[in-house]
């Protein structure tokens, strides 16, 4: 079994899908999938993209398969401000607005913040008033004067994020690697993760004499027409108790009142 075959089998097993079912979903014969896993056949880009779509892999995970097969990685950046990306930008803004009053942001694979809804903008301004705010969520969280200073369960959050980010970096995200090099995550990576959800993370905050509780959930486009959207992440910070929900609602109402 070659590197690509091992990685393909890893993802197929993790997604709990048989070779036969993957064949039905991807339109590739189960015999050929078996040959890909054992190394008897080489994978082309078209086959890998169909398999990645059938397994619902992220952009980084798809690039991991491409690189393992000796093929170029997919481009992972999109300039939202270009005129040709107007419809994508509007769709992202519509999604972010739909989860209000919950704060939500759109990021690329490196966690650069591309867009945010009104609640997220107001929350960050309130937490970091008058400070130069990093445009990257990792730096925003891990900086000693950043959001981590409000997190009651920072150690737990940091351990889960450190392991998650390192896994993504190992999949070939060079830009993410460069960001992680500037952060000392070693002590968090040495602590084993007891329980981790693939998509959600509980964040407990002490802010303005209130106990705020958010469940952070990440969503990625399932079958995007533009392949660069596979690297897009929508992160929602959903209020997990009534105090947090009322706090978020008040943020919005006060901002609306201030504009009148």
Backbone bond lengths (Angstrom), bond angles and torsions (degrees), N, CA, C in turn:
res aa  C-N    CA-C-N  psi(-1)  N-CA   C-N-CA  omega(-1)  CA-C   N-CA-C  phi
1 X - - - 1.477 - - 1.530 109.45 -
2 X 1.346 117.11 131.91 1.462 120.91 -179.75 1.528 110.40 -90.68
3 X 1.366 115.13 179.56 1.460 119.15 -178.73 1.514 112.70 -60.62
4 X 1.336 116.76 -42.65 1.460 119.61 179.10 1.523 110.64 -64.25
5 X 1.319 115.83 -45.18 1.464 120.40 -179.02 1.518 112.26 -60.43
6 X 1.319 116.14 -41.25 1.466 120.43 178.78 1.525 111.07 -64.38
7 X 1.346 115.36 -41.66 1.463 119.55 -179.03 1.527 111.02 -68.66
8 X 1.327 116.57 -40.31 1.464 120.41 177.95 1.527 110.45 -61.74
9 X 1.322 116.36 -45.25 1.474 119.88 179.23 1.527 110.75 -63.99
10 X 1.342 115.98 -36.96 1.464 120.17 178.39 1.524 110.71 -59.16
11 X 1.343 116.73 -49.25 1.460 119.97 -177.53 1.524 111.30 -69.76
12 X 1.311 116.93 -37.45 1.470 119.50 179.30 1.529 110.40 -64.24
13 X 1.342 115.64 -41.53 1.466 120.31 178.92 1.524 110.78 -67.41
14 X 1.341 115.84 -42.68 1.466 119.84 -179.04 1.522 111.49 -63.64
15 X 1.323 116.27 -35.06 1.468 120.32 179.77 1.529 111.81 -84.81
16 X 1.339 116.27 0.17 1.478 122.46 178.24 1.528 111.69 55.83
17 X 1.324 115.54 49.90 1.460 120.46 179.62 1.527 109.16 -126.70
18 X 1.308 116.92 133.11 1.465 121.58 -178.62 1.522 110.25 -78.00
19 X 1.330 115.98 166.65 1.460 119.64 176.45 1.523 110.58 -61.42
20 X 1.327 115.95 -36.99 1.469 120.12 -179.95 1.530 110.83 -65.30
21 X 1.336 116.52 -46.84 1.470 120.10 179.95 1.529 111.55 -65.66
22 X 1.340 116.05 -38.05 1.465 119.43 177.07 1.522 110.16 -64.11
23 X 1.319 115.71 -35.45 1.460 120.72 177.17 1.525 111.09 -61.73
24 X 1.331 116.01 -44.13 1.466 120.31 -179.99 1.524 111.25 -65.32
25 X 1.336 116.80 -40.32 1.463 121.36 -176.86 1.527 112.51 -72.87
26 X 1.337 116.32 -35.09 1.468 120.60 -173.93 1.524 113.90 -96.62
27 X 1.342 116.72 -17.67 1.454 119.56 -175.88 1.517 113.12 77.57
28 X 1.327 116.87 15.45 1.469 122.89 177.49 1.522 107.83 -108.16
29 X 1.312 118.16 136.11 1.464 120.56 -176.34 1.528 111.30 -60.32
30 X 1.324 116.55 145.73 1.465 120.78 179.08 1.528 110.38 -63.53
31 X 1.333 117.06 -29.86 1.467 120.94 177.31 1.535 109.80 -63.70
32 X 1.344 115.76 -43.72 1.467 119.30 -179.59 1.528 110.58 -67.86
33 X 1.329 117.23 -38.48 1.465 120.39 177.46 1.522 110.21 -61.75
34 X 1.327 116.39 -40.95 1.467 120.52 177.02 1.525 110.56 -61.60
35 X 1.329 116.18 -42.47 1.469 120.30 179.19 1.530 111.40 -65.94
36 X 1.339 117.02 -35.60 1.464 120.19 177.53 1.525 110.61 -64.52
37 X 1.317 116.62 -40.61 1.466 120.41 -178.06 1.526 112.01 -70.54
38 X 1.316 117.22 -33.06 1.469 119.80 -179.13 1.522 112.67 -88.84
39 X 1.347 116.54 -9.62 1.456 119.32 179.92 1.513 113.68 89.34
40 X 1.327 117.70 5.53 1.470 120.36 179.46 1.527 111.40 -75.11
41 X 1.342 116.41 -19.94 1.465 121.23 176.23 1.520 109.22 -129.26
42 X 1.327 115.39 149.97 1.464 120.70 176.26 1.526 109.80 -95.08
43 X 1.314 115.60 144.52 1.467 120.25 -177.45 1.517 111.08 -91.32
44 X 1.321 116.68 135.21 1.454 122.09 172.95 1.520 110.16 -96.53
45 X 1.321 116.34 168.29 1.465 120.10 -176.72 1.523 111.93 -61.67
46 X 1.337 116.95 -41.43 1.463 119.70 -178.03 1.525 111.04 -61.67
47 X 1.329 116.33 -44.46 1.469 120.35 179.24 1.519 111.11 -62.86
48 X 1.327 116.31 -42.15 1.469 120.22 -179.10 1.519 110.71 -64.50
49 X 1.335 117.27 -41.13 1.459 120.00 -179.46 1.527 111.05 -66.05
50 X 1.310 117.17 -38.30 1.467 120.56 178.09 1.523 111.13 -67.81
51 X 1.327 116.25 -39.37 1.468 120.50 177.74 1.526 110.31 -66.74
52 X 1.337 116.03 -44.22 1.467 120.49 -179.50 1.521 110.89 -61.58
53 X 1.323 116.50 -39.38 1.463 120.80 178.54 1.525 110.21 -66.60
54 X 1.329 117.06 -42.91 1.468 121.30 179.94 1.523 111.73 -64.36
55 X 1.339 116.84 -33.96 1.468 121.40 179.76 1.523 112.26 -88.27
56 X 1.346 115.80 -2.98 1.471 121.64 -178.33 1.530 110.89 55.76
57 X 1.329 116.22 49.22 1.461 121.22 179.54 1.522 110.36 -82.50
58 X 1.316 115.64 150.85 1.463 120.94 176.60 1.525 109.38 -74.95
59 X 1.324 116.25 174.40 1.459 120.18 177.86 1.514 112.24 -60.58
60 X 1.346 116.58 -42.83 1.463 120.67 179.95 1.525 111.06 -64.48
61 X 1.329 115.92 -41.45 1.464 120.27 -179.52 1.525 110.79 -67.29
62 X 1.336 115.96 -38.14 1.464 120.40 176.30 1.520 110.42 -64.16
63 X 1.322 116.69 -43.20 1.464 120.20 177.63 1.520 111.25 -62.44
64 X 1.333 116.93 -34.63 1.459 119.93 177.07 1.517 111.35 -59.19
65 X 1.332 116.66 -41.52 1.467 120.92 177.72 1.525 110.86 -67.01
66 X 1.340 116.64 -43.94 1.466 120.24 -179.67 1.523 111.45 -61.49
67 X 1.323 116.16 -45.62 1.469 120.58 -179.30 1.523 110.51 -64.88
68 X 1.335 117.01 -40.62 1.468 121.07 179.21 1.522 111.30 -63.64
69 X 1.341 115.79 -27.84 1.463 120.45 178.75 1.523 112.01 -88.12
70 X 1.336 117.03 1.30 1.455 121.17 179.16 1.513 113.59 80.17
71 X 1.336 116.84 23.03 1.464 121.62 -178.45 1.525 110.69 -109.49
72 X 1.332 117.86 157.65 1.473 120.21 179.29 1.528 111.35 -64.37
73 X 1.319 115.17 147.03 1.465 120.32 177.73 1.525 110.16 -75.02
74 X 1.315 115.94 159.53 1.460 121.48 177.46 1.527 110.39 -74.11
75 X 1.325 117.93 148.74 1.473 119.49 173.38 1.521 109.08 -64.81
76 X 1.319 116.62 139.44 1.464 118.79 -173.06 1.529 114.26 -120.19
77 X 1.300 116.86 16.91 1.465 118.79 -179.43 1.526 111.06 -126.24
78 X 1.314 114.93 148.41 1.457 121.46 176.74 1.523 108.72 -142.62
79 X 1.318 115.70 130.22 1.461 120.28 176.73 1.525 108.29 -87.54
80 X 1.323 115.74 104.61 1.461 120.43 -176.79 1.522 112.77 -63.85
81 X 1.322 117.46 -22.74 1.462 120.68 -173.68 1.527 113.43 -83.86
82 X 1.335 117.52 -7.86 1.460 119.60 178.53 1.529 110.16 -68.73
83 X 1.331 117.64 142.22 1.476 120.98 -178.33 1.528 113.08 -55.45
84 X 1.344 117.61 -36.65 1.466 119.99 -177.11 1.532 113.09 -70.06
85 X 1.337 116.14 -12.49 1.468 119.83 179.24 1.532 112.19 -101.91
86 X 1.326 115.99 15.94 1.470 120.02 -176.20 1.526 112.05 -59.55
87 X 1.324 118.02 -44.85 1.465 120.76 -177.28 1.525 111.19 -65.98
88 X 1.325 116.58 -37.76 1.462 120.15 177.48 1.520 109.69 -65.27
89 X 1.327 115.90 -44.23 1.468 121.24 179.46 1.532 110.67 -60.33
90 X 1.315 116.20 -42.85 1.466 120.27 -179.78 1.524 111.12 -66.40
91 X 1.334 116.68 -37.49 1.468 120.43 179.01 1.521 110.99 -66.38
92 X 1.329 115.98 -41.01 1.466 120.47 178.14 1.525 110.17 -64.09
93 X 1.334 116.82 -44.93 1.466 120.73 179.36 1.526 111.18 -62.24
94 X 1.325 116.36 -37.34 1.465 120.54 179.01 1.522 110.41 -64.01
95 X 1.329 116.23 -42.39 1.470 119.81 178.57 1.524 110.64 -64.26
96 X 1.323 116.89 -46.44 1.464 120.55 -178.44 1.526 111.13 -61.34
97 X 1.325 116.34 -37.94 1.466 120.02 179.40 1.523 111.69 -70.64
98 X 1.334 116.20 -28.34 1.468 119.95 -175.48 1.519 113.13 -68.45
99 X 1.331 118.11 -19.46 1.469 120.08 -177.98 1.529 112.50 -98.27
100 X 1.346 117.82 1.28 1.460 120.48 176.14 1.530 110.22 -55.98
101 X 1.338 119.41 142.47 1.471 127.43 12.62 1.528 114.80 -85.35
102 X 1.342 118.13 5.46 1.462 119.81 179.65 1.525 110.11 -68.43
103 X 1.325 118.82 135.39 1.466 121.27 173.92 1.529 109.60 -65.40
104 X 1.321 116.87 143.77 1.462 121.14 178.59 1.518 109.53 -153.53
105 X 1.333 115.51 147.04 1.462 121.14 -179.50 1.520 110.07 -136.66
106 X 1.327 115.57 155.88 1.460 122.24 173.35 1.519 107.61 -112.48
107 X 1.337 116.06 132.95 1.465 121.27 -176.24 1.520 109.96 -133.64
108 X 1.338 115.27 161.85 1.454 119.78 169.92 1.530 108.93 -93.05
109 X 1.328 116.92 -173.47 1.465 120.73 -176.19 1.518 112.96 -62.66
110 X 1.335 117.07 -27.73 1.465 120.93 -179.19 1.530 111.90 -85.89
111 X 1.342 116.65 1.13 1.465 124.36 -178.91 1.528 112.90 72.54
112 X 1.355 116.23 21.46 1.460 118.86 170.12 1.526 107.37 -69.87
113 X 1.323 117.30 130.41 1.461 121.18 -178.26 1.528 109.40 -77.83
114 X 1.335 116.03 117.45 1.463 121.79 -177.52 1.522 112.02 -94.34
115 X 1.320 115.97 -41.96 1.460 122.02 179.33 1.527 108.26 -145.88
116 X 1.317 116.67 156.65 1.463 120.47 172.72 1.519 109.01 -148.69
117 X 1.323 115.31 153.84 1.460 117.51 178.43 1.522 110.56 -85.03
118 X 1.312 116.05 177.12 1.462 121.07 -173.54 1.526 111.85 -62.04
119 X 1.329 117.15 -39.58 1.471 120.57 -179.34 1.523 111.75 -62.83
120 X 1.336 116.42 -43.10 1.464 120.23 179.86 1.523 110.52 -64.25
121 X 1.321 116.49 -43.46 1.466 120.84 179.61 1.529 110.65 -60.50
122 X 1.322 116.66 -45.09 1.468 121.09 -178.87 1.525 111.66 -68.22
123 X 1.340 116.68 -39.15 1.464 120.46 -179.61 1.522 110.99 -65.44
124 X 1.337 117.26 -45.53 1.466 120.57 179.56 1.528 110.97 -64.40
125 X 1.331 116.57 -39.30 1.469 119.96 178.37 1.524 110.93 -63.79
126 X 1.337 115.80 -38.84 1.468 120.25 -178.82 1.529 110.62 -70.63
127 X 1.323 117.33 -38.59 1.466 120.81 -177.33 1.522 112.61 -77.62
128 X 1.321 115.89 -32.28 1.468 119.92 -176.71 1.528 109.92 -124.76
129 X 1.324 118.40 60.92 1.472 120.82 -176.38 1.518 112.41 -68.03
130 X 1.331 115.95 132.43 1.458 120.85 175.44 1.510 114.91 70.17
131 X 1.343 117.04 8.59 1.465 119.88 -178.73 1.524 110.02 -103.25
132 X 1.321 114.49 151.26 1.455 119.79 174.46 1.523 107.36 -74.00
133 X 1.310 116.26 111.11 1.459 120.56 -172.29 1.524 111.10 -89.76
134 X 1.334 118.76 127.13 1.462 120.53 176.65 1.522 110.68 -60.11
135 X 1.331 115.99 145.51 1.461 120.30 179.29 1.518 111.06 -91.03
136 X 1.329 116.29 12.75 1.457 121.86 -179.01 1.526 108.68 -123.88
137 X 1.330 117.16 130.02 1.466 120.50 -174.44 1.522 112.01 -65.13
138 X 1.331 118.40 -36.12 1.467 120.90 179.47 1.519 109.82 -61.02
139 X 1.333 115.68 -48.08 1.464 119.94 179.51 1.523 111.12 -66.41
140 X 1.327 116.59 -35.27 1.463 121.56 179.09 1.525 111.13 -63.90
141 X 1.329 116.35 -35.51 1.465 121.16 -179.48 1.520 112.54 -82.54
142 X 1.339 117.28 -44.84 1.460 120.45 -170.92 1.526 113.82 -85.17
143 X 1.314 118.27 -17.71 1.464 119.33 179.06 1.520 109.35 -62.63
144 X 1.343 116.35 136.35 1.470 120.25 -174.16 1.523 113.04 -60.93
145 X 1.330 117.11 -25.88 1.463 120.55 177.90 1.525 112.15 -101.60
146 X 1.339 115.27 13.51 1.454 120.06 -178.51 1.517 112.38 -93.08
147 X 1.310 115.92 -151.01 1.464 121.70 -175.48 1.526 112.25 -65.62
148 X 1.321 117.29 -25.52 1.467 119.94 -179.10 1.527 112.20 -56.19
149 X 1.322 117.87 -28.17 1.463 120.87 -177.97 1.530 111.92 -66.23
150 X 1.333 117.12 -17.15 1.467 120.86 179.14 1.532 112.52 -99.78
151 X 1.321 117.27 -10.22 1.464 120.61 -174.23 1.522 111.93 -83.02
152 X 1.321 116.44 121.31 1.463 121.29 177.93 1.525 110.70 -74.05
153 X 1.322 117.33 -29.80 1.466 121.68 -179.82 1.529 110.89 -110.22
154 X 1.342 115.83 40.08 1.456 120.91 -176.82 1.520 112.40 -55.79
155 X 1.327 118.14 -44.09 1.471 120.75 -177.52 1.527 110.65 -57.96
156 X 1.311 116.93 -46.18 1.464 121.21 179.79 1.526 111.12 -63.57
157 X 1.321 116.42 -45.41 1.466 121.09 179.39 1.526 110.71 -62.77
158 X 1.329 116.98 -44.45 1.468 121.63 -177.47 1.523 111.75 -63.57
159 X 1.325 117.19 -40.72 1.469 121.19 -179.67 1.527 110.26 -63.19
160 X 1.327 116.49 -47.42 1.468 120.41 -179.69 1.526 110.94 -63.30
161 X 1.332 117.03 -45.16 1.464 120.54 -179.90 1.521 111.95 -65.04
162 X 1.327 117.33 -41.12 1.466 121.27 -178.97 1.524 110.88 -60.68
163 X 1.324 116.81 -45.92 1.470 120.42 179.10 1.529 111.02 -66.54
164 X 1.320 116.63 -40.87 1.462 120.90 -178.73 1.530 110.50 -65.36
165 X 1.328 116.97 -44.78 1.464 121.28 -178.76 1.517 111.68 -67.43
166 X 1.332 116.87 -38.34 1.460 120.08 179.33 1.524 110.73 -64.73
167 X 1.332 117.06 -39.16 1.466 119.92 177.90 1.523 110.43 -61.38
168 X 1.326 116.33 -43.69 1.459 120.19 179.97 1.525 110.93 -65.56
169 X 1.318 116.80 -38.95 1.465 120.58 179.45 1.526 110.73 -63.42
170 X 1.327 116.29 -36.61 1.464 120.79 179.94 1.525 112.03 -68.14
171 X 1.339 116.10 -19.37 1.459 120.23 178.86 1.528 111.97 -79.79
172 X 1.324 116.37 -0.21 1.457 119.42 174.31 1.507 115.72 110.63
173 X 1.334 118.09 12.72 1.462 120.80 177.55 1.530 110.01 -79.13
174 X 1.334 116.75 89.01 1.464 120.78 -175.60 1.529 112.11 -63.20
175 X 1.341 117.10 -39.91 1.464 120.07 179.84 1.518 110.88 -64.72
176 X 1.326 116.73 -36.89 1.462 120.75 177.38 1.520 109.86 -67.19
177 X 1.328 116.18 -38.28 1.468 120.67 177.12 1.518 111.40 -58.94
178 X 1.328 116.75 -42.21 1.466 120.14 -178.12 1.523 111.04 -66.38
179 X 1.338 117.30 -34.22 1.466 120.81 177.25 1.522 110.17 -68.28
180 X 1.328 116.42 -42.78 1.465 120.47 -177.66 1.525 112.02 -67.24
181 X 1.341 116.46 -29.06 1.467 119.58 179.34 1.526 111.62 -63.70
182 X 1.324 116.05 -28.43 1.467 120.21 -179.14 1.525 112.77 -85.81
183 X 1.326 116.40 -0.45 1.462 121.34 178.23 1.522 109.16 -118.97
184 X 1.298 117.53 140.64 1.462 121.18 178.38 1.526 108.95 -90.47
185 X 1.345 115.19 92.09 1.465 120.05 -179.00 1.523 112.41 -101.24
186 X 1.337 116.48 0.47 1.462 120.26 -172.10 1.524 112.87 -56.80
187 X 1.322 117.15 -42.50 1.470 118.29 -176.83 1.526 111.75 -69.20
188 X 1.328 117.21 -28.52 1.461 119.81 177.32 1.527 110.83 -76.68
189 X 1.335 116.07 -34.59 1.467 120.15 -178.83 1.522 111.79 -70.25
190 X 1.329 116.93 -22.46 1.469 120.34 179.69 1.526 112.33 -77.93
191 X 1.337 116.75 -15.58 1.460 121.03 -179.91 1.526 108.59 -90.22
192 X 1.331 118.49 123.04 1.467 119.82 -179.12 1.521 111.84 -67.44
193 X 1.327 115.45 146.48 1.463 121.07 177.08 1.521 108.07 -84.06
194 X 1.323 116.10 119.84 1.467 120.13 -178.52 1.517 110.40 -76.09
195 X 1.318 116.10 -46.75 1.462 120.84 -178.91 1.513 108.49 -148.19
196 X 1.313 115.54 127.05 1.470 118.97 -179.11 1.512 110.31 -139.86
197 X 1.303 115.77 132.58 1.456 121.16 173.46 1.521 108.17 -89.82
198 X 1.315 116.07 145.38 1.460 120.41 178.85 1.530 111.54 -69.28
199 X 1.328 116.81 -26.56 1.467 118.34 -171.62 1.524 114.66 -123.42
200 X 1.332 118.96 -15.95 1.462 118.99 -175.55 1.520 112.06 -128.05
201 X 1.331 115.17 157.28 1.459 122.18 -178.35 1.523 107.82 -153.09
202 X 1.330 116.44 130.87 1.462 120.65 -179.48 1.526 109.68 -88.56
203 X 1.324 116.04 130.23 1.462 121.68 -179.66 1.525 108.89 -123.05
204 X 1.339 116.04 115.12 1.466 122.25 -178.86 1.530 108.76 -101.96
205 X 1.318 116.41 122.34 1.465 121.05 -175.58 1.527 112.25 -120.79
206 X 1.319 115.07 147.79 1.459 122.40 170.74 1.520 106.37 -114.44
207 X 1.330 115.91 109.35 1.460 119.51 -173.84 1.526 109.85 -146.70
208 X 1.331 115.10 128.67 1.468 121.91 -179.97 1.527 111.27 51.93
209 X 1.341 114.99 45.25 1.472 122.57 178.51 1.529 113.12 60.29
210 X 1.321 115.47 26.81 1.467 120.36 177.28 1.523 109.54 -125.75
211 X 1.330 115.52 146.03 1.461 120.72 174.17 1.526 107.60 -94.14
212 X 1.325 115.42 101.78 1.459 121.09 -179.81 1.520 109.92 -96.13
213 X 1.301 115.94 135.84 1.464 120.98 -179.13 1.527 109.32 -128.68
214 X 1.331 115.26 118.90 1.459 121.17 178.98 1.526 110.03 -118.39
215 X 1.315 115.93 143.03 1.461 121.10 168.29 1.524 106.53 -104.23
216 X 1.328 115.27 114.03 1.461 120.64 179.48 1.525 109.17 -84.61
217 X 1.325 116.18 123.20 1.463 121.20 179.02 1.521 109.51 -125.29
218 X 1.330 115.47 136.18 1.463 121.34 -178.66 1.522 109.77 -110.09
219 X 1.322 115.49 133.36 1.453 121.57 177.47 1.521 108.59 -125.01
220 X 1.330 115.99 141.36 1.466 120.83 176.34 1.522 108.66 -126.87
221 X 1.342 118.47 148.37 1.463 120.38 177.73 1.520 110.74 -58.85
222 X 1.332 116.62 133.61 1.460 120.24 -175.91 1.514 113.80 -74.24
223 X 1.329 117.53 -58.23 1.469 121.63 -178.60 1.526 109.19 -130.93
224 X 1.339 117.11 71.29 1.467 120.46 -176.03 1.520 112.27 -70.05
225 X 1.346 115.62 144.57 1.458 120.04 176.41 1.518 110.45 -71.00
226 X 1.313 117.95 -36.21 1.461 123.01 175.74 1.525 107.63 -95.40
227 X 1.328 117.40 117.76 1.460 121.50 -173.12 1.523 112.37 -60.31
228 X 1.338 117.48 -25.68 1.470 119.76 179.91 1.524 111.87 -64.92
229 X 1.331 116.71 -22.06 1.461 119.87 179.81 1.525 112.17 -71.21
230 X 1.334 117.69 -13.96 1.463 119.46 175.61 1.522 110.67 -66.06
231 X 1.329 116.74 -17.98 1.465 120.36 179.19 1.531 111.68 -93.91
232 X 1.320 116.22 -0.91 1.458 120.12 -178.87 1.524 110.40 -83.34
233 X 1.325 115.99 136.35 1.462 121.44 177.72 1.523 109.39 -124.08
234 X 1.303 115.32 132.60 1.460 121.32 172.00 1.522 106.73 -106.02
235 X 1.316 116.99 117.72 1.462 119.52 178.21 1.522 109.12 -111.57
236 X 1.331 114.17 123.75 1.466 121.57 -179.96 1.519 108.98 -109.76
237 X 1.315 116.15 137.30 1.462 121.74 176.86 1.529 107.05 -109.21
238 X 1.330 115.53 90.88 1.457 121.50 -172.09 1.522 111.12 -83.71
239 X 1.331 118.59 128.48 1.467 121.31 177.71 1.526 110.62 -58.86
240 X 1.349 116.21 128.68 1.465 120.84 -176.55 1.520 112.72 -102.47
241 X 1.330 117.50 -1.32 1.462 120.09 174.94 1.531 109.04 -149.66
242 X 1.319 116.14 169.57 1.463 120.61 -175.16 1.525 112.29 -66.33
243 X 1.339 116.86 -34.26 1.470 120.49 179.17 1.529 110.07 -60.84
244 X 1.326 115.93 -43.84 1.467 120.97 -178.94 1.527 111.11 -68.58
245 X 1.323 116.24 -41.65 1.470 119.68 179.19 1.530 110.84 -62.12
246 X 1.334 116.56 -45.65 1.468 120.84 179.47 1.528 110.53 -63.72
247 X 1.347 116.59 -38.69 1.467 121.06 178.41 1.529 110.39 -60.41
248 X 1.341 116.73 -45.75 1.468 120.88 -179.22 1.530 111.22 -66.42
249 X 1.320 116.50 -40.63 1.465 120.20 178.02 1.528 110.97 -63.03
250 X 1.334 115.50 -38.90 1.468 120.11 -179.79 1.526 111.09 -68.26
251 X 1.329 116.99 -37.04 1.465 120.28 176.08 1.520 110.55 -54.52
252 X 1.329 115.35 -47.41 1.463 120.25 -177.93 1.525 111.72 -68.31
253 X 1.333 116.62 -46.22 1.468 119.60 -176.77 1.523 111.63 -64.14
254 X 1.341 117.02 -38.99 1.466 120.18 178.49 1.523 110.86 -65.75
255 X 1.327 116.24 -36.93 1.464 119.42 -179.78 1.524 110.87 -69.11
256 X 1.335 116.26 -39.16 1.468 120.09 177.57 1.525 110.18 -63.88
257 X 1.347 115.85 -42.86 1.466 120.62 -179.48 1.524 111.68 -63.88
258 X 1.338 116.61 -35.37 1.469 120.40 -177.92 1.522 112.27 -70.06
259 X 1.336 116.54 -19.88 1.467 120.25 -178.52 1.526 112.27 -88.06
260 X 1.325 116.76 -9.67 1.468 120.02 -178.44 1.528 111.06 -81.94
